[in-house]
């Protein structure tokens, strides 16, 4: 993997001390055999002298919503494979998705599950979520793992229970994207959101103290955890199932977006850019902005809604490149595209700086605007033939599910050892 990150990263990007610092940080995290160095390895947290039989533990895994199959649900699935005996606690879930993803696991839902239209309008019940997660009865469990991007970490545990939080990001709508969330709300909601979100932020920060150990999905998230919670964390990148993606011998002429259609993902800017370019663009995903974005689009832009895993893998393998224009926590869809042998055109902020090497695994652009994306697409087309599908897939294999599960198990062992020893591995 290091060959992708050792050269060419800042081509066509503005010279910036901050950007150069991030580049050097990314380069240091990769060694010459393609694996991550000490700050990514679970052994850096302090290896336990005596391993615990993880299969003998009583384990609870707490997740937020099991409604659609996205990055957080992929992590949940991988963790559940490590702990087949675990019970799963969720705020709201879709029984059909549960039977597909987590067969054999007992699902316990919060009282929100029984409220009207909960599976479709669960976001509207946000004021109830802190109370809902605190009602989960986790007495009797040896280990609690919260899979978090909002409120899952707020569960109450006994003093003898070790609580590990795998954090995708501190609550976006309460912290880093608060003003975006406020501006996208309707006039009536906008009157109440500032007062309500003040309460949510206080609860969110206080509930971070209930976690014994944080694991961050990226160094980008690690910085947010330090900023908003004043807590240290260990970084472990999330998994992708590389076996589910294949390289195609030929590709079509379309570009691809795979995203939830919510305002902060800025898919509207991608639509504007491709309206200008006239290139074929396929958009996979659904969300509250679906109709608005569709009205913006010219005929060369098509919305496919949600597709099956098989269909998505085929779309990845045949596209010219995948595009995303948001500051991602890590950007798992970019890695899925690479696993399919296809490059990525990405906004050079957040997780993209940890997964995309400019000119090697994709093209980075510096400004979150349609004009900047247009320039990036044009630059990509000038160098399109230089991307090697086999090297792109090799890069993605560094993030394979089997690697994640092995390192996650080692981190859990370390946390349990330190927890019972009475110290912390992440100080």
N, C-alpha and C positions, 0 to 999 in steps of 0.2 A: 504493500500500500504506500510505502514511503516514496516510491518513484513518482506517484501522482502529486505529492505534496512538497517535493524538493525543488521544483522549478516552475516558472511560468505563472505563478498564482496571481500576480497583480497586473498582468497585461491588460491594457485598456481601462484600468481603474485609476482614480486619482491618487497621487502619492499622499499618504497620510500616516503620521506616526502611529496613530491608534490602529489603523488597518495593518500596518507593518508589524505591530506588536502582536495582533491576533494571528497573523500569518506565522510568525515565529513560534507562537504557542501551539498552533496546529502541527507544525513541522516537528516540534519536539515530542509530541504525543505519539509519533509513529516511529518504529524502529525499522531496521533494514529487512527483517523477515516478514513484514506486513502486519505485525500485531502491535497493540498499543503498549506503551511503556508504563513506567511505574505508577503514574498518577491515574491510569485507567484500570490497573490490575487490582483485583480484590485482595491479593496478598499484601498490598501496601497498607491495608487497614490493620494489619497485625494478625498473623495466622494463628488459629487456636492450637494449643498443644494436644488437646483431646477432642476429636471430632464427635459431634452429636449425631445420633441416628435420626435424620430429618423425618424419616417415615414413621417414627414413633411419636412425633409431636402432635398435639392437638392444635390445629392451625385454622385461623379465620382469615379470609382475604376480603377486604372491603374495597368496593369499586363504586363509582358514582352512578352512571347510567349504562345499562346494557340494552340499548335501543338500536344501535347501528354498529356496523363492523368497521372501526377506524383504528388508528394507531394505538390508542389506550386499550382497546379491547384485544388487540394482538398481544400486548404485553400481559394482560390478564390471562389470556389463553396459555401463554408460555409459562407463567408463574404457576398456574393450576396444574400443568404437566409436571412441574417439579414437586408439587404437593398434591398428589391425587386424592389424599384423604381430607383435603381442606373443605370447610364450609365457606360459601360465598355470600356476602352481604352486599346488597345494592339498594339504592334509593328507589329506582324504577327499572323494570326489565320487561323484555319481550320474551314470553315463553318459547316461541319458535326459535329465536336466536340462541337462547340458552340451551335448548336441546341439540342444536347444531354445533355450538362451540364447546360447551361444558357438560357433556354427557357423564352422568355418574356423580356430579357434584350437587350437593344440596344448596338450593338458593333460598335465601331469606331476604324478603323485601321489606322496605319501610312502609309506614302507614300511607305514604304518598301514593303507593301503588294502587290503593283502593279509591283514590279521589277521582272525580269525573275527568275523562279524557286524559288521564295521567301520561299515557305513553306518547300522546301527540303534543300535549301542551305542558310537558313537565317543566319547561323553563319558567312558566308563569307561577310555579309553586316555590320559587327560590326563597322567599321569606321563611318557608317552613323547613328548609333543609337542615339548618343547624340543630333544630329540635329533633328532626327525624334521625340524624346519624347518632345523636346522643341516646336514643332509645334502643339502639342495638345492644342486646345483652351478650357481652363477650366474656362473662365469667367462665372460668374453667378452661380457657385456652392458654396454651403455653406461648404461642407466637401469634401476633396479629400483623398482617402486612396490608397496608393501605396503598392502593394504586390511585394516585391523586393528581387532579388538576383543578380542584376546587374545594370540596368539603369533606372528602372521605377520611382525611387524617383526624377529624374532630371527634372520633369515637372515644369512649371512655374505657380504660382498661385497668385491671388490678395492678398493684405494685409489683407482683411477681411475674407479670406478663410482659414480654419484650415486644415493643411496637416499632416496626420498621416501615418507613414510608418511602415508596418509590414515587418520586415527584416528577411529573411531566412539566409542570410550571406552577408557581403560586397563582392563585385565582386571577385570571387575566382581567375580567370585568371589574375586579375590585382594586387592582393595582396598575399594571403597565398599560392596560387598554381601557381604563376607567372613562376617560374623556371621549374616546371613540364610542364606547357603549352609551354614554349619556347623550351624545349628539345623534345617534341612530335611533333613539327611543322616540315614541310619539309625544306630543305636547303634554298630555296628562301624566304619563309616566315620568316625564322629565321634571315635574314638580316634586315628586316623591323620592326619586332615585338618590339625590344627594344625602338625604336624611337616612334612608334605609341603608345605603352603601357604607355610611359611616359606622353603623352598627355591625355590618357584615365584616368590614375590615378589622374592627376591634376583635370580633369573635375569631376571625381567621388567624390573626397574629397570636392571640392567646392560645388557640387550639394547637398551634405549632409546638407549644411547650409540652403537649401530650405525647409527642413523638420522641422515642429514644434515639433513633438513628435515621437520618435522611440519606437516601440515594437519589442523585440527580440524573436525569436522562441525558444531560449534555453539560458542557462547561457554561453554556449560555444560561441554562437553568440553575446551575450551581451559583452563578453570580446573583441571580434573582433571589434565591433562597437566602443568601448572605445579606442582600440589600433589604428585603422585606421582613425576614424572620430573624436576622442576626444569628443564623445557625450555619455550621459547617456541614458539608456533605461530601460523599464519595461519588464519583461519576461512573456510570455504567450505561453505555449506549443501548437503546432498545433494539429488539430483534426484528429481523425480516426473515421470511421463509424463502430462502433463495431457491429451494427445490421447486417452488410453485411458479417460477418464472424461467422462461427459456429464450435463447437468442434466435431470432428469425433470420433466414438467409436474405430476405428482401424486406423493404419497408415501403409504406405508402407515403403520400405527400402531406398528411395532416400533422399538426402539432397537437399536444394533449395537455389538458389540465385535469387533475384529480383533486377535488377539494370539496369540503363542506361549503355551501353557498351562504356564508354569513358575511357581514359587512367588513370585519377586520381582515379577512383573507384577501380583500382587494381584487377579486376576480373581475370587477367592473373595469379596472384599468387594463387587464389583459384583453377583455372584449374590445375596449376602445383601441388598443394597439393593433389588434388583428382586423378590426374594421378598417383601419388605415392601411395596413399591409396588404389586405386582400387574400392572405394565405388561409388555407383550411384549418380550422380549429375545432376540436371536439372537447366538450366539457363534461366530465363525469362527476356526479354529485347532486345533492339536493339540499334544500334549506330555505330559510325564510326569504332570501333574496332571489330565489329562482325566477319568479315572474318578472321582477324588475330588470334583472340582467338579460332575460330573454327579449324584453322589449328594446333593449339597447343594441342588440346584435343584428348585424347584417346577415345575408344568406350564407356567407362562408363560415359562419360560426354556428355550430349545432350543439344543443343540450341533450345529453343522453339520460339524465337522471341517474338513479342507482343501477348498477349492473352487477352481474354475478362475478365471483372471483375468477372463473374461467374466462369470461368475456373481458375482464379488466387485464388479465395477463396477456391476452391476445392484442388488446389495444396498446399496451406498453410496447410489446415486441415489434409492432408495425409502425409506430409513430416516428417522425423525424427527430423530435426531441420533446421532452416534457418541460412545461413552463410553470413556475410559481413565483408570485410577486409579493409574498407576505414575509414578515419576520417570523420564521418558524422556530419552535422550541428545538427541534433537531431536523425535521424534514424527512420522514420515513418514505414518503412517496418518491422522493428523489432517488433514494437507494433502491427502491423497487424498480424504477426505470433503469438504473445502472445494472441491476441484476438481469434485466432483459436485454442488455447490450446497447441501451440507448442513452445518449447524453442528456444533460439537464441545463436549462436556462433559468437562472435563479437570482433573486435579489440578494445582494451581498451584505446581509445582516443576519444576526442570530445563528441558528443551527446550520445554515448553509455554509458558513465559514468553517465548520467542522466536518462537513461531508462532501463538499464540492470543491475540486481543485480547478481553478480557471485555466482553460486550454487543455486540460487533461481528462477530466470527467464531465466537463460541461463548460458553460460560459456564465460568468458573474457580471452583474451590472450594478452601478453604485447608487442610483437614485430611484425611489419608489414612485415612478411616473410612467405613463404610457409611452412618452417620447424616449425615455431611457431604455425601455423594453424593446421598442422598435429598433433602436440602434444595436441592441444586443442580438436580436434575431438576425439582423443583416450581417453582423460580425460572425455569428454562428454559421450562416450559409456560406461565407467565404472560406471557412475552415472545416466544413462539415465532414469532408473526406478524411480528415486526420484522426478522427475518433475510432479507436480500436474496440469493437464489441467485446472481445475476450478480456481485454484489460479492464473495461468498465465492469464486467461481471466479477472479475477477480477482486476489484475494489469493494464491491457490494458484499462479497463473501466474508469480509472481515466483520460484518455485522450479522452473521447468520444466527438463527435461533439457538442452535446447539452451543455456540460460543457464549451467548447471553446466559443460557441456563447453567452452564458450568460456572461462569463467573458469579452469577447471582447466588448459586448454592454456596460458593466459597465466602461471599460477603455475608450471607446469613449465618454461616458457621462462625465467622469472626465476630459478628454482632452479638450472637448468643454467648460466646466465650467472654467477651468484654462485659456484657450485661451482667452476667452472674459473678464476674470478677469484681464488678463495681467501678469500672472505668469506661472511657469512651474511645473508640478507634479513630474518630474523625477530628480530634482536637487539633 
